[in-house]
Amino acid sequence: MRIQHWGDGDLPLLQRLNGDPAMMAHVGGSESPKQIAERHTRYARPDSKQFKIVDDETGEGVGWVGYWEREWHGEQVYEMGWAVLPGFQGRGFASAATRAAIEQARDERDRRFLHAYPSVENEPSNAVCRKAGFTLLGRETFEYPKGNLMRCNDWCIDLEAQAWTSDPGHVSVSR
């Protein structure tokens, strides 16, 4: 498994991820084709911090992982998210890709904390947080998308803490 910077040719993968109501059930439902196209344009920018998850065995794009800047309780932090296509879930792709993206954020030395906010009902994403070394800080209520209140767990990683000391699953980052 590797992560590589999101590119112009990755729109079909994003359509499969964000256009699928089941994939987007925990974040307010699927996005419209226009929303997906706009998101793809943002992701394809060279400095977007958005990555395609690639299965090394097949070379196929199997998901997305990324992080972005936000303010949280008066502090500048990163927020992180991920998604893996249904046929590849449960095989460790999300956890390994999340750890690789955490290392990318750590290498930037720009923010101290990185947060993830999965729905309290999204057990697979909460499990990814546990496996990737996040600390559960508590629960929060978010409006996402606009008009949709959701109850989330606030998971955090201190990017200044020691990095992974063991092999995080044979992951690499490519351009």
Secondary structure, DSSP 8 states (H G I E B T S, - for coil): -EEEE--GGGHHHHHHHHS-TTTTGGGTS---HHHHHHHHHHHTSTTS-EEEEE-TTT--EEEEEEEEEEEETTEEEEEEEEEE-GGGTTSSHHHHHHHHHHHHHHHHTS-SEEEE--BTT-HHHHHHHHHTT-EEEEEEEEE-STT-EEEEEEEEEETTS----S--SS-EEE-
